[in-house]
């Protein structure tokens, strides 16, 4: 009986070990800007390149190594193609352990910015 209890305890602890990957955040990018295609995303410790995220498309990135330097005010830079050229911009995002942070790149024509250079984030 003691062996059975010992096996049960060992099995319980080995299965409930709290996989760190489950606690890592993820990032979902959505493109709602009709004149750009997102080609690259960079944030501390990660570079996602050779992307092709067009209008209405989303992609989720697992940040499987966590975030070094904290989860708040993480600088995220984006590169996109528009008008035959490459463009870039950045914003700061807050992440939460085990959750997905979402950001959408949008048109800014209603604010008078517009064009390839002035992409908004929400």
C-alpha positions as a Markdown table, in Angstrom:
| # | Residue | x | y | z |
|---|---|---|---|---|
| 1 | Unk | 0.0 | 0.0 | 0.0 |
| 2 | Unk | 2.9 | 2.4 | 0.8 |
| 3 | Unk | 4.4 | 1.8 | -2.7 |
| 4 | Unk | 1.0 | 2.6 | -4.3 |
| 5 | Unk | 0.7 | 5.8 | -2.3 |
| 6 | Unk | 4.3 | 6.7 | -3.2 |
| 7 | Unk | 3.7 | 6.1 | -6.9 |
| 8 | Unk | 0.5 | 8.2 | -6.8 |
| 9 | Unk | 2.4 | 11.1 | -5.2 |
| 10 | Unk | 5.3 | 10.9 | -7.7 |
| 11 | Unk | 2.8 | 10.7 | -10.6 |
| 12 | Unk | 0.8 | 13.7 | -9.3 |
| 13 | Unk | 3.9 | 15.9 | -8.9 |
| 14 | Unk | 5.4 | 14.9 | -12.2 |
| 15 | Unk | 2.2 | 15.7 | -14.1 |
| 16 | Unk | 1.4 | 18.9 | -12.4 |
| 17 | Unk | 4.8 | 20.5 | -12.9 |
| 18 | Unk | 3.4 | 23.7 | -14.3 |
| 19 | Unk | 4.8 | 23.8 | -17.8 |
| 20 | Unk | 6.5 | 27.2 | -18.3 |
| 21 | Unk | 5.4 | 27.3 | -21.9 |
| 22 | Unk | 1.8 | 27.5 | -20.8 |
| 23 | Unk | 2.7 | 30.7 | -18.9 |
| 24 | Unk | 4.5 | 32.4 | -21.9 |
| 25 | Unk | 2.6 | 35.1 | -23.7 |
| 26 | Unk | 1.7 | 35.2 | -27.3 |
| 27 | Unk | 1.2 | 38.1 | -29.8 |
| 28 | Unk | -1.5 | 38.3 | -32.5 |
| 29 | Unk | -1.0 | 40.7 | -35.3 |
| 30 | Unk | -4.0 | 41.7 | -37.5 |
| 31 | Unk | -3.7 | 43.8 | -40.7 |
| 32 | Unk | -6.6 | 46.1 | -41.3 |
| 33 | Unk | -4.7 | 48.5 | -43.5 |
| 34 | Unk | -5.6 | 48.0 | -47.2 |
| 35 | Unk | -2.4 | 49.4 | -48.7 |
| 36 | Unk | 0.3 | 47.5 | -46.7 |
| 37 | Unk | 1.5 | 43.9 | -46.3 |
| 38 | Unk | 3.3 | 43.2 | -43.0 |
| 39 | Unk | 6.7 | 41.6 | -43.6 |
| 40 | Unk | 8.5 | 41.5 | -40.3 |
| 41 | Unk | 7.9 | 41.8 | -36.5 |
| 42 | Unk | 10.6 | 42.3 | -33.9 |
| 43 | Unk | 10.6 | 42.5 | -30.2 |
| 44 | Unk | 13.1 | 41.7 | -27.5 |
| 45 | Unk | 14.5 | 38.3 | -28.2 |
| 46 | Unk | 12.4 | 37.6 | -31.2 |
| 47 | Unk | 12.5 | 38.3 | -35.0 |
| 48 | Unk | 9.7 | 37.0 | -37.2 |
| 49 | Unk | 10.7 | 37.7 | -40.8 |
| 50 | Unk | 9.6 | 36.7 | -44.3 |
| 51 | Unk | 6.0 | 37.3 | -43.3 |
| 52 | Unk | 3.2 | 38.1 | -45.8 |
| 53 | Unk | 0.2 | 39.3 | -43.6 |
| 54 | Unk | -2.2 | 41.0 | -46.0 |
| 55 | Unk | -5.5 | 42.9 | -45.5 |
| 56 | Unk | -7.8 | 41.1 | -43.1 |
| 57 | Unk | -5.3 | 38.5 | -42.1 |
| 58 | Unk | -4.0 | 37.7 | -38.7 |
| 59 | Unk | -1.1 | 35.7 | -37.4 |
| 60 | Unk | -0.3 | 34.6 | -33.8 |
| 61 | Unk | 3.3 | 34.2 | -32.6 |
| 62 | Unk | 4.1 | 32.1 | -29.6 |
| 63 | Unk | 6.8 | 33.8 | -27.4 |
| 64 | Unk | 8.0 | 30.4 | -26.2 |
| 65 | Unk | 11.1 | 31.8 | -24.4 |
| 66 | Unk | 9.2 | 34.4 | -22.5 |
| 67 | Unk | 10.1 | 38.0 | -22.4 |
| 68 | Unk | 13.4 | 39.2 | -21.0 |
| 69 | Unk | 13.3 | 42.6 | -19.4 |
| 70 | Unk | 9.7 | 42.5 | -18.3 |
| 71 | Unk | 6.2 | 42.3 | -19.7 |
| 72 | Unk | 5.3 | 46.0 | -19.7 |
| 73 | Unk | 6.2 | 48.7 | -22.3 |
| 74 | Unk | 7.8 | 46.1 | -24.6 |
| 75 | Unk | 8.9 | 47.8 | -27.9 |
| 76 | Unk | 7.5 | 46.0 | -30.9 |
| 77 | Unk | 8.7 | 47.1 | -34.3 |
| 78 | Unk | 6.9 | 46.3 | -37.6 |
| 79 | Unk | 8.1 | 46.3 | -41.2 |
| 80 | Unk | 5.7 | 46.4 | -44.1 |
| 81 | Unk | 5.8 | 46.8 | -47.9 |
| 82 | Unk | 3.7 | 49.5 | -49.5 |
| 83 | Unk | 4.1 | 51.2 | -52.9 |
| 84 | Unk | 7.0 | 49.0 | -53.9 |
| 85 | Unk | 9.1 | 50.1 | -50.9 |
| 86 | Unk | 9.8 | 48.9 | -47.3 |
| 87 | Unk | 8.6 | 50.9 | -44.3 |
| 88 | Unk | 8.7 | 50.5 | -40.6 |
| 89 | Unk | 7.3 | 51.7 | -37.3 |
| 90 | Unk | 7.0 | 50.7 | -33.7 |
| 91 | Unk | 4.8 | 50.9 | -30.6 |
| 92 | Unk | 5.0 | 49.7 | -27.0 |
| 93 | Unk | 2.8 | 46.9 | -25.8 |
| 94 | Unk | 2.0 | 45.3 | -22.4 |
| 95 | Unk | 1.9 | 41.5 | -22.2 |
| 96 | Unk | 0.3 | 39.3 | -19.6 |
| 97 | Unk | 1.7 | 35.9 | -18.6 |
| 98 | Unk | -0.1 | 33.1 | -20.3 |
| 99 | Unk | -2.3 | 35.4 | -22.4 |
| 100 | Unk | -2.4 | 36.7 | -26.0 |
| 101 | Unk | -1.7 | 40.4 | -26.6 |
| 102 | Unk | -3.4 | 41.6 | -29.8 |
| 103 | Unk | -2.6 | 44.6 | -32.0 |
| 104 | Unk | -4.1 | 45.7 | -35.3 |
| 105 | Unk | -2.4 | 47.8 | -37.9 |
| 106 | Unk | -4.9 | 50.2 | -39.4 |
| 107 | Unk | -5.5 | 52.9 | -42.0 |
| 108 | Unk | -5.1 | 56.4 | -40.6 |
| 109 | Unk | -6.8 | 58.3 | -43.4 |
| 110 | Unk | -9.6 | 59.5 | -41.0 |
| 111 | Unk | -6.9 | 61.2 | -38.9 |
| 112 | Unk | -5.4 | 62.9 | -42.0 |
| 113 | Unk | -2.2 | 60.8 | -41.9 |
| 114 | Unk | -2.7 | 58.2 | -44.7 |
| 115 | Unk | -0.1 | 56.9 | -47.1 |
| 116 | Unk | 2.5 | 54.2 | -46.7 |
| 117 | Unk | 4.4 | 55.8 | -43.8 |
| 118 | Unk | 1.7 | 56.6 | -41.3 |
| 119 | Unk | 0.3 | 53.3 | -40.1 |
| 120 | Unk | -1.8 | 53.4 | -36.9 |
| 121 | Unk | -1.8 | 50.8 | -34.2 |
| 122 | Unk | -4.8 | 49.8 | -32.0 |
